[in-house]
Amino acid sequence: MGGWDQEDMSPGAVGIEYAINACVKSSSPLDSRVSRDLTAKKAIRFVPKSVESPPLHVSLTSQRYKLQAAKCLRHNSFTQPFGTISAIATQPEAHRLHPYGAVIAPSFIDISLTFNPAKSGISPPQPNAVSLSARSYTWHQVYPYQIFPDLHERPSLKEPICATISVDVEYSKIAWLEHLSRSLEDENGENASPTFYSSTLRLPLSFSATTKTLLPTFYSCFVSRTYDVRLRLTFGKQHVTIVTPLQIIAEA
């Protein structure tokens, strides 16, 4: 961490260094008590191999991650909602790196979408925009962490160092599937739409445009590096936001 030709998104006060240290001792043949040590150090840069961990357990009360979200959709602020859009994301597969930080292959993030129209005859909407971004977090403190810093339920007074990574976004028109609803009455006792719609949005996570060095996800007592992915779906003036953990591992 630190010292790469391309920025690795680490603060200047935090660094992890691998180096080869050499020491040569010489003594005088006339007096063995007189000696001199010659030392040298050569720093080396590489990304150590890491193994893939299971997906994180993200609670509904998580302060940092949000795997599901819902929003009432309106044409404007003065009209009744014409439906509700819901999104549930699964944690993407781990990103795999070469030993020197290059991405081997992109991973994907899958989002399950559901649209419940307020009444019959309303077609499911298409998003006006889809934005995707990734962020790196460098956690560090003087005292050892007692829990994974990104999973702590109580926000810490010491915020991590955050950096944004550019992500290419490629998506096609959402193909909605129509289903019959089990209940035909809403909470007010009025007839609701007899149908609802579902779809799955699959987005590739590609960091080909980034000029930064990606480090693998790791945890230690004093320093940790984590990542997340932020997805924002825009429907008119309403937004649905998903935040999911992203794991990055290094191959041998």
Phi and psi restraints in degrees (value plus and minus 20) as a CYANA .aco file:
   2 GLY   PHI      69.5   109.5
   2 GLY   PSI     130.0   170.0
   3 GLY   PHI      69.3   109.3
   3 GLY   PSI     -15.4    24.6
   4 TRP   PHI    -102.0   -62.0
   4 TRP   PSI     135.6   175.6
   5 ASP   PHI     -83.6   -43.6
   5 ASP   PSI     -60.3   -20.3
   6 GLN   PHI    -120.3   -80.3
   6 GLN   PSI     125.5   165.5
   7 GLU   PHI     -77.4   -37.4
   7 GLU   PSI     113.3   153.3
   8 ASP   PHI    -125.7   -85.7
   8 ASP   PSI      -4.6    35.4
   9 MET   PHI      44.8    84.8
   9 MET   PSI      10.3    50.3
  10 SER   PHI    -123.7   -83.7
  10 SER   PSI     123.4   163.4
  11 PRO   PHI     -89.6   -49.6
  11 PRO   PSI     134.6   174.6
  12 GLY   PHI     -84.1   -44.1
  12 GLY   PSI     -44.3    -4.3
  13 ALA   PHI    -101.5   -61.5
  13 ALA   PSI     -27.0    13.0
  14 VAL   PHI    -142.1  -102.1
  14 VAL   PSI     113.1   153.1
  15 GLY   PHI    -178.4  -138.4
  15 GLY   PSI     127.2   167.2
  16 ILE   PHI    -144.0  -104.0
  16 ILE   PSI     103.0   143.0
  17 GLU   PHI    -141.7  -101.7
  17 GLU   PSI     115.6   155.6
  18 TYR   PHI    -126.2   -86.2
  18 TYR   PSI     114.0   154.0
  19 ALA   PHI    -171.3  -131.3
  19 ALA   PSI     135.9   175.9
  20 ILE   PHI    -123.1   -83.1
  20 ILE   PSI     100.2   140.2
  21 ASN   PHI    -127.5   -87.5
  21 ASN   PSI     113.7   153.7
  22 ALA   PHI    -146.0  -106.0
  22 ALA   PSI     121.9   161.9
  23 CYS   PHI    -157.9  -117.9
  23 CYS   PSI     106.2   146.2
  24 VAL   PHI    -136.3   -96.3
  24 VAL   PSI     104.4   144.4
  25 LYS   PHI    -125.5   -85.5
  25 LYS   PSI     113.4   153.4
  26 SER   PHI    -147.2  -107.2
  26 SER   PSI     125.0   165.0
  27 SER   PHI    -150.6  -110.6
  27 SER   PSI     131.4   171.4
  28 SER   PHI     -94.1   -54.1
  28 SER   PSI     113.9   153.9
  29 PRO   PHI     -86.4   -46.4
  29 PRO   PSI     -40.8    -0.8
  30 LEU   PHI    -106.6   -66.6
  30 LEU   PSI     -51.2   -11.2
  31 ASP   PHI    -161.0  -121.0
  31 ASP   PSI      87.9   127.9
  32 SER   PHI     -88.9   -48.9
  32 SER   PSI     -35.0     5.0
  33 ARG   PHI     -97.9   -57.9
  33 ARG   PSI     -35.7     4.3
  34 VAL   PHI    -115.1   -75.1
  34 VAL   PSI      95.4   135.4
  35 SER   PHI    -159.1  -119.1
  35 SER   PSI     138.8   178.8
  36 ARG   PHI    -159.0  -119.0
  36 ARG   PSI     114.1   154.1
  37 ASP   PHI    -122.8   -82.8
  37 ASP   PSI     112.7   152.7
  38 LEU   PHI    -131.6   -91.6
  38 LEU   PSI     103.1   143.1
  39 THR   PHI    -141.8  -101.8
  39 THR   PSI     132.0   172.0
  40 ALA   PHI    -170.3  -130.3
  40 ALA   PSI     130.4   170.4
  41 LYS   PHI    -156.6  -116.6
  41 LYS   PSI     114.2   154.2
  42 LYS   PHI    -142.5  -102.5
  42 LYS   PSI      92.3   132.3
  43 ALA   PHI     -95.9   -55.9
  43 ALA   PSI     118.8   158.8
  44 ILE   PHI    -142.6  -102.6
  44 ILE   PSI     127.2   167.2
  45 ARG   PHI    -139.0   -99.0
  45 ARG   PSI     102.1   142.1
  46 PHE   PHI    -180.0  -140.0
  46 PHE   PSI     141.9   181.9
  47 VAL   PHI    -122.1   -82.1
  47 VAL   PSI      92.8   132.8
  48 PRO   PHI     -87.2   -47.2
  48 PRO   PSI     129.8   169.8
  49 LYS   PHI     -84.3   -44.3
  49 LYS   PSI     121.6   161.6
  50 SER   PHI    -154.1  -114.1
  50 SER   PSI     139.9   179.9
  51 VAL   PHI    -129.2   -89.2
  51 VAL   PSI     133.7   173.7
  52 GLU   PHI     -95.4   -55.4
  52 GLU   PSI     113.5   153.5
  53 SER   PHI    -119.0   -79.0
  53 SER   PSI     138.8   178.8
  54 PRO   PHI     -82.3   -42.3
  54 PRO   PSI     138.8   178.8
  55 PRO   PHI     -76.6   -36.6
  55 PRO   PSI     125.8   165.8
  56 LEU   PHI     -88.5   -48.5
  56 LEU   PSI     126.6   166.6
  57 HIS   PHI    -103.9   -63.9
  57 HIS   PSI      90.2   130.2
  58 VAL   PHI    -127.2   -87.2
  58 VAL   PSI      97.6   137.6
  59 SER   PHI    -101.4   -61.4
  59 SER   PSI     143.0   183.0
  60 LEU   PHI     -88.0   -48.0
  60 LEU   PSI     -38.7     1.3
  61 THR   PHI    -118.7   -78.7
  61 THR   PSI      -8.2    31.8
  62 SER   PHI     -78.3   -38.3
  62 SER   PSI     115.1   155.1
  63 GLN   PHI    -102.5   -62.5
  63 GLN   PSI     -31.9     8.1
  64 ARG   PHI    -137.1   -97.1
  64 ARG   PSI     -56.1   -16.1
  65 TYR   PHI    -132.6   -92.6
  65 TYR   PSI     129.3   169.3
  66 LYS   PHI    -163.7  -123.7
  66 LYS   PSI      80.8   120.8
  67 LEU   PHI    -109.4   -69.4
  67 LEU   PSI     -29.8    10.2
  68 GLN   PHI    -165.3  -125.3
  68 GLN   PSI     128.6   168.6
  69 ALA   PHI    -175.5  -135.5
  69 ALA   PSI     135.6   175.6
  70 ALA   PHI    -161.4  -121.4
  70 ALA   PSI     132.0   172.0
  71 LYS   PHI    -169.6  -129.6
  71 LYS   PSI     115.4   155.4
  72 CYS   PHI     -98.9   -58.9
  72 CYS   PSI     111.2   151.2
  73 LEU   PHI    -121.2   -81.2
  73 LEU   PSI     114.7   154.7
  74 ARG   PHI    -151.9  -111.9
  74 ARG   PSI     132.4   172.4
  75 HIS   PHI     -94.3   -54.3
  75 HIS   PSI     -53.7   -13.7
  76 ASN   PHI    -178.0  -138.0
  76 ASN   PSI     159.2   199.2
  77 SER   PHI     -89.3   -49.3
  77 SER   PSI     -35.9     4.1
  78 PHE   PHI    -124.8   -84.8
  78 PHE   PSI     -13.5    26.5
  79 THR   PHI    -132.7   -92.7
  79 THR   PSI     140.5   180.5
  80 GLN   PHI     -92.7   -52.7
  80 GLN   PSI     132.3   172.3
  81 PRO   PHI     -81.1   -41.1
  81 PRO   PSI     118.0   158.0
  82 PHE   PHI    -116.2   -76.2
  82 PHE   PSI     -19.4    20.6
  83 GLY   PHI     145.9   185.9
  83 GLY   PSI     155.5   195.5
  84 THR   PHI    -145.5  -105.5
  84 THR   PSI     110.9   150.9
  85 ILE   PHI    -126.5   -86.5
  85 ILE   PSI     112.8   152.8
  86 SER   PHI    -143.7  -103.7
  86 SER   PSI     124.3   164.3
  87 ALA   PHI    -154.5  -114.5
  87 ALA   PSI     113.2   153.2
  88 ILE   PHI    -150.4  -110.4
  88 ILE   PSI     105.5   145.5
  89 ALA   PHI    -129.7   -89.7
  89 ALA   PSI     128.1   168.1
  90 THR   PHI    -121.7   -81.7
  90 THR   PSI     128.2   168.2
  91 GLN   PHI     -85.0   -45.0
  91 GLN   PSI     110.5   150.5
  92 PRO   PHI     -86.8   -46.8
  92 PRO   PSI     137.7   177.7
  93 GLU   PHI     -83.3   -43.3
  93 GLU   PSI     137.5   177.5
  94 ALA   PHI     -85.5   -45.5
  94 ALA   PSI     120.4   160.4
  95 HIS   PHI     -98.2   -58.2
  95 HIS   PSI     115.2   155.2
  96 ARG   PHI    -130.7   -90.7
  96 ARG   PSI     113.5   153.5
  97 LEU   PHI    -133.1   -93.1
  97 LEU   PSI     131.3   171.3
  98 HIS   PHI     -90.6   -50.6
  98 HIS   PSI     145.2   185.2
  99 PRO   PHI     -77.3   -37.3
  99 PRO   PSI     -40.3    -0.3
 100 TYR   PHI    -130.3   -90.3
 100 TYR   PSI       4.3    44.3
 101 GLY   PHI      72.9   112.9
 101 GLY   PSI     -20.8    19.2
 102 ALA   PHI    -103.8   -63.8
 102 ALA   PSI     121.0   161.0
 103 VAL   PHI     -95.1   -55.1
 103 VAL   PSI     109.0   149.0
 104 ILE   PHI     -95.8   -55.8
 104 ILE   PSI     -71.4   -31.4
 105 ALA   PHI    -171.8  -131.8
 105 ALA   PSI     126.4   166.4
 106 PRO   PHI     -92.3   -52.3
 106 PRO   PSI     135.8   175.8
 107 SER   PHI    -125.3   -85.3
 107 SER   PSI    -196.7  -156.7
 108 PHE   PHI    -153.6  -113.6
 108 PHE   PSI     132.9   172.9
 109 ILE   PHI    -139.2   -99.2
 109 ILE   PSI     108.6   148.6
 110 ASP   PHI    -128.7   -88.7
 110 ASP   PSI     111.0   151.0
 111 ILE   PHI    -143.8  -103.8
 111 ILE   PSI     103.6   143.6
 112 SER   PHI    -109.6   -69.6
 112 SER   PSI     103.6   143.6
 113 LEU   PHI    -131.2   -91.2
 113 LEU   PSI     122.1   162.1
 114 THR   PHI    -155.1  -115.1
 114 THR   PSI     112.6   152.6
 115 PHE   PHI    -141.4  -101.4
 115 PHE   PSI     102.8   142.8
 116 ASN   PHI    -129.3   -89.3
 116 ASN   PSI      84.4   124.4
 117 PRO   PHI     -89.0   -49.0
 117 PRO   PSI     130.6   170.6
 118 ALA   PHI     -91.6   -51.6
 118 ALA   PSI     -46.8    -6.8
 119 LYS   PHI    -176.7  -136.7
 119 LYS   PSI     152.7   192.7
 120 SER   PHI     -85.9   -45.9
 120 SER   PSI     131.8   171.8
 121 GLY   PHI      69.5   109.5
 121 GLY   PSI     -20.3    19.7
 122 ILE   PHI    -116.0   -76.0
 122 ILE   PSI     104.5   144.5
 123 SER   PHI    -104.3   -64.3
 123 SER   PSI     130.5   170.5
 124 PRO   PHI     -87.6   -47.6
 124 PRO   PSI     125.1   165.1
 125 PRO   PHI    -104.4   -64.4
 125 PRO   PSI     143.8   183.8
 126 GLN   PHI    -129.3   -89.3
 126 GLN   PSI     120.9   160.9
 127 PRO   PHI     -86.2   -46.2
 127 PRO   PSI     120.7   160.7
 128 ASN   PHI     -93.8   -53.8
 128 ASN   PSI     -48.2    -8.2
 129 ALA   PHI    -177.1  -137.1
 129 ALA   PSI     129.6   169.6
 130 VAL   PHI    -150.2  -110.2
 130 VAL   PSI      98.3   138.3
 131 SER   PHI    -137.4   -97.4
 131 SER   PSI     124.5   164.5
 132 LEU   PHI    -158.4  -118.4
 132 LEU   PSI     113.0   153.0
 133 SER   PHI    -166.6  -126.6
 133 SER   PSI     135.6   175.6
 134 ALA   PHI    -141.9  -101.9
 134 ALA   PSI     130.5   170.5
 135 ARG   PHI    -154.0  -114.0
 135 ARG   PSI     121.4   161.4
 136 SER   PHI    -123.5   -83.5
 136 SER   PSI     125.8   165.8
 137 TYR   PHI    -148.7  -108.7
 137 TYR   PSI     104.3   144.3
 138 THR   PHI    -126.4   -86.4
 138 THR   PSI      93.6   133.6
 139 TRP   PHI    -119.7   -79.7
 139 TRP   PSI     113.1   153.1
 140 HIS   PHI    -177.0  -137.0
 140 HIS   PSI     124.8   164.8
 141 GLN   PHI    -180.9  -140.9
 141 GLN   PSI     145.8   185.8
 142 VAL   PHI     -93.6   -53.6
 142 VAL   PSI     -58.4   -18.4
 143 TYR   PHI    -112.4   -72.4
 143 TYR   PSI     124.8   164.8
 144 PRO   PHI     -81.3   -41.3
 144 PRO   PSI     121.9   161.9
 145 TYR   PHI     -91.1   -51.1
 145 TYR   PSI     119.8   159.8
 146 GLN   PHI    -115.6   -75.6
 146 GLN   PSI     -31.3     8.7
 147 ILE   PHI    -173.0  -133.0
 147 ILE   PSI     140.3   180.3
 148 PHE   PHI     -74.6   -34.6
 148 PHE   PSI     104.2   144.2
 149 PRO   PHI     -83.5   -43.5
 149 PRO   PSI     -50.9   -10.9
 150 ASP   PHI    -103.0   -63.0
 150 ASP   PSI     -24.7    15.3
 151 LEU   PHI    -129.2   -89.2
 151 LEU   PSI     -16.9    23.1
 152 HIS   PHI     -89.0   -49.0
 152 HIS   PSI     109.6   149.6
 153 GLU   PHI     -91.1   -51.1
 153 GLU   PSI     -47.5    -7.5
 154 ARG   PHI    -118.0   -78.0
 154 ARG   PSI     105.3   145.3
 155 PRO   PHI     -78.7   -38.7
 155 PRO   PSI     114.7   154.7
 156 SER   PHI    -101.8   -61.8
 156 SER   PSI     128.4   168.4
 157 LEU   PHI     -89.6   -49.6
 157 LEU   PSI     -43.4    -3.4
 158 LYS   PHI    -120.0   -80.0
 158 LYS   PSI      86.9   126.9
 159 GLU   PHI    -100.2   -60.2
 159 GLU   PSI     128.9   168.9
 160 PRO   PHI     -93.3   -53.3
 160 PRO   PSI     143.2   183.2
 161 ILE   PHI     -99.5   -59.5
 161 ILE   PSI     103.0   143.0
 162 CYS   PHI    -134.3   -94.3
 162 CYS   PSI     121.5   161.5
 163 ALA   PHI    -159.6  -119.6
 163 ALA   PSI     123.2   163.2
 164 THR   PHI    -116.6   -76.6
 164 THR   PSI     116.9   156.9
 165 ILE   PHI    -132.8   -92.8
 165 ILE   PSI     111.6   151.6
 166 SER   PHI     -89.7   -49.7
 166 SER   PSI     120.0   160.0
 167 VAL   PHI    -150.9  -110.9
 167 VAL   PSI     109.1   149.1
 168 ASP   PHI     -94.1   -54.1
 168 ASP   PSI     114.3   154.3
 169 VAL   PHI    -131.6   -91.6
 169 VAL   PSI     104.1   144.1
 170 GLU   PHI    -152.1  -112.1
 170 GLU   PSI     102.2   142.2
 171 TYR   PHI    -170.7  -130.7
 171 TYR   PSI     135.3   175.3
 172 SER   PHI    -134.2   -94.2
 172 SER   PSI     156.6   196.6
 173 LYS   PHI     -81.3   -41.3
 173 LYS   PSI     118.1   158.1
 174 ILE   PHI     -91.9   -51.9
 174 ILE   PSI     109.2   149.2
 175 ALA   PHI    -118.3   -78.3
 175 ALA   PSI      86.9   126.9
 176 TRP   PHI    -106.5   -66.5
 176 TRP   PSI     122.1   162.1
 177 LEU   PHI    -130.2   -90.2
 177 LEU   PSI     114.2   154.2
 178 GLU   PHI    -112.5   -72.5
 178 GLU   PSI     117.9   157.9
 179 HIS   PHI    -151.8  -111.8
 179 HIS   PSI     135.5   175.5
 180 LEU   PHI    -103.8   -63.8
 180 LEU   PSI     114.2   154.2
 181 SER   PHI     -99.0   -59.0
 181 SER   PSI     128.3   168.3
 182 ARG   PHI     -96.6   -56.6
 182 ARG   PSI     -54.2   -14.2
 183 SER   PHI    -133.3   -93.3
 183 SER   PSI     115.0   155.0
 184 LEU   PHI    -123.6   -83.6
 184 LEU   PSI     -13.6    26.4
 185 GLU   PHI    -144.6  -104.6
 185 GLU   PSI     118.5   158.5
 186 ASP   PHI    -109.3   -69.3
 186 ASP   PSI    -191.3  -151.3
 187 GLU   PHI     -86.9   -46.9
 187 GLU   PSI     -43.6    -3.6
 188 ASN   PHI    -110.3   -70.3
 188 ASN   PSI     -17.0    23.0
 189 GLY   PHI      63.6   103.6
 189 GLY   PSI     -20.7    19.3
 190 GLU   PHI    -107.0   -67.0
 190 GLU   PSI     138.5   178.5
 191 ASN   PHI     -88.6   -48.6
 191 ASN   PSI     103.5   143.5
 192 ALA   PHI    -115.9   -75.9
 192 ALA   PSI     158.1   198.1
 193 SER   PHI     -85.7   -45.7
 193 SER   PSI     115.5   155.5
 194 PRO   PHI     -96.1   -56.1
 194 PRO   PSI     -21.9    18.1
 195 THR   PHI    -150.6  -110.6
 195 THR   PSI     139.5   179.5
 196 PHE   PHI    -158.8  -118.8
 196 PHE   PSI     150.6   190.6
 197 TYR   PHI    -148.0  -108.0
 197 TYR   PSI     128.6   168.6
 198 SER   PHI    -159.2  -119.2
 198 SER   PSI     136.9   176.9
 199 SER   PHI    -182.9  -142.9
 199 SER   PSI     146.2   186.2
 200 THR   PHI    -146.5  -106.5
 200 THR   PSI     107.1   147.1
 201 LEU   PHI    -125.5   -85.5
 201 LEU   PSI     101.2   141.2
 202 ARG   PHI    -134.4   -94.4
 202 ARG   PSI      97.5   137.5
 203 LEU   PHI    -138.8   -98.8
 203 LEU   PSI     110.0   150.0
 204 PRO   PHI     -96.7   -56.7
 204 PRO   PSI     123.5   163.5
 205 LEU   PHI    -124.4   -84.4
 205 LEU   PSI      82.7   122.7
 206 SER   PHI    -139.8   -99.8
 206 SER   PSI     109.2   149.2
 207 PHE   PHI    -129.6   -89.6
 207 PHE   PSI       9.1    49.1
 208 SER   PHI     -85.4   -45.4
 208 SER   PSI     -45.2    -5.2
 209 ALA   PHI    -106.6   -66.6
 209 ALA   PSI     -29.2    10.8
 210 THR   PHI     -96.8   -56.8
 210 THR   PSI     125.4   165.4
 211 THR   PHI    -125.9   -85.9
 211 THR   PSI      -6.4    33.6
 212 LYS   PHI    -122.8   -82.8
 212 LYS   PSI     136.1   176.1
 213 THR   PHI    -105.9   -65.9
 213 THR   PSI     103.3   143.3
 214 LEU   PHI    -109.3   -69.3
 214 LEU   PSI     108.4   148.4
 215 LEU   PHI    -122.5   -82.5
 215 LEU   PSI     131.0   171.0
 216 PRO   PHI     -88.1   -48.1
 216 PRO   PSI     134.7   174.7
 217 THR   PHI     -85.2   -45.2
 217 THR   PSI     113.1   153.1
 218 PHE   PHI    -173.6  -133.6
 218 PHE   PSI     137.0   177.0
 219 TYR   PHI    -147.0  -107.0
 219 TYR   PSI     118.9   158.9
 220 SER   PHI    -165.2  -125.2
 220 SER   PSI     158.0   198.0
 221 CYS   PHI     -84.6   -44.6
 221 CYS   PSI     -55.2   -15.2
 222 PHE   PHI    -135.9   -95.9
 222 PHE   PSI     -47.2    -7.2
 223 VAL   PHI    -154.5  -114.5
 223 VAL   PSI     116.7   156.7
 224 SER   PHI    -162.7  -122.7
 224 SER   PSI     136.4   176.4
 225 ARG   PHI    -151.9  -111.9
 225 ARG   PSI     104.6   144.6
 226 THR   PHI    -150.7  -110.7
 226 THR   PSI     146.0   186.0
 227 TYR   PHI    -157.7  -117.7
 227 TYR   PSI     135.1   175.1
 228 ASP   PHI    -161.4  -121.4
 228 ASP   PSI     145.1   185.1
 229 VAL   PHI    -141.0  -101.0
 229 VAL   PSI     112.7   152.7
 230 ARG   PHI    -135.0   -95.0
 230 ARG   PSI     101.6   141.6
 231 LEU   PHI    -133.1   -93.1
 231 LEU   PSI     113.6   153.6
 232 ARG   PHI    -149.8  -109.8
 232 ARG   PSI      99.2   139.2
 233 LEU   PHI    -123.6   -83.6
 233 LEU   PSI     106.7   146.7
 234 THR   PHI    -128.7   -88.7
 234 THR   PSI     103.2   143.2
 235 PHE   PHI    -141.2  -101.2
 235 PHE   PSI      79.5   119.5
 236 GLY   PHI      44.5    84.5
 236 GLY   PSI    -138.4   -98.4
 237 LYS   PHI    -122.3   -82.3
 237 LYS   PSI     -15.0    25.0
 238 GLN   PHI    -123.7   -83.7
 238 GLN   PSI     128.0   168.0
 239 HIS   PHI    -148.0  -108.0
 239 HIS   PSI     123.2   163.2
 240 VAL   PHI    -137.5   -97.5
 240 VAL   PSI     102.0   142.0
 241 THR   PHI    -137.5   -97.5
 241 THR   PSI     112.5   152.5
 242 ILE   PHI    -142.1  -102.1
 242 ILE   PSI     116.5   156.5
 243 VAL   PHI    -148.3  -108.3
 243 VAL   PSI      97.7   137.7
 244 THR   PHI    -146.6  -106.6
 244 THR   PSI     126.7   166.7
 245 PRO   PHI     -84.5   -44.5
 245 PRO   PSI     129.3   169.3
 246 LEU   PHI    -147.3  -107.3
 246 LEU   PSI     105.5   145.5
 247 GLN   PHI    -121.7   -81.7
 247 GLN   PSI     113.2   153.2
 248 ILE   PHI    -138.8   -98.8
 248 ILE   PSI     106.5   146.5
 249 ILE   PHI    -144.2  -104.2
 249 ILE   PSI     137.6   177.6
 250 ALA   PHI    -130.5   -90.5
 250 ALA   PSI     113.1   153.1
 251 GLU   PHI    -103.7   -63.7
 251 GLU   PSI     143.5   183.5
